[in-house]
Amino acid sequence: MRYNISYEDSKTLKLEDFIKKIQEHTELFNSYFGNEWAYTGSCAVILYILKYSSTDLIKISPPNDIDILIQSRQPISNRRIGDYDTKIQSTLEKSVTYENSINKNSIDITSVPKLRPFIIGDNPVLNLDILLDYYQDDLTGYREKDIPKIEILMKIKKIINDSVSQATSTNRAEDEERSNRFGGLSKSLF
């Protein structure tokens, strides 16, 4: 989905405006696609940063759009989504651009056969590994302005992996402690 976002200047994201637009679009897309869609691109990156590494927000350039994926094996057939109408197309497609005739903002929606969203707040975002693969695609290469996004996503992936590893270690230690407590009791009973 593509939607222009306003900023105080070309390098500073007005976070309140961004969050408000995300909330509005989440409601809009939920009403059309249920739970079979997810934010991708810069919007997903920002939502991950807000959850896991908010101090890194200043390291990325502001996004100029919001992209979404919907889960469907069929071409996109909606001719209208909210205040957005499809641009002229002669055939149904897997990727469709919608435009608001009043403010000229546009939305790009792409359908994919399988989607693994991750929920941040009430917002579905593309799975981190898949999002990272998108930015690190060897075939298409990556843009210079995406390097900070890749670095931050790698940092977030490490934060998540370390958190999972720590939780697993804690669970093992608790299980072992329980086993030792109850193991001694069971030996005395049998």
Buried (B, 14 or more C-beta within 10 A) or exposed (E): BBBBBEBEEEEEBBEEEBBEBBEEBBEBBBEBBEEBBBBBBBBBBBBBBBBBBEEBBEEBBBBEBBBBBBBBEEEBEBEEBBBBBBEEEEEEBBEBBBBBEEEEBBBBBBBBEEBEBBEBEEBBBBBBEBBBEBBBEEEEEBEEEBEBBBEBBBBBBEBBEEEEEEEEEEEEEEEEEEEEEEEEEEEEEE
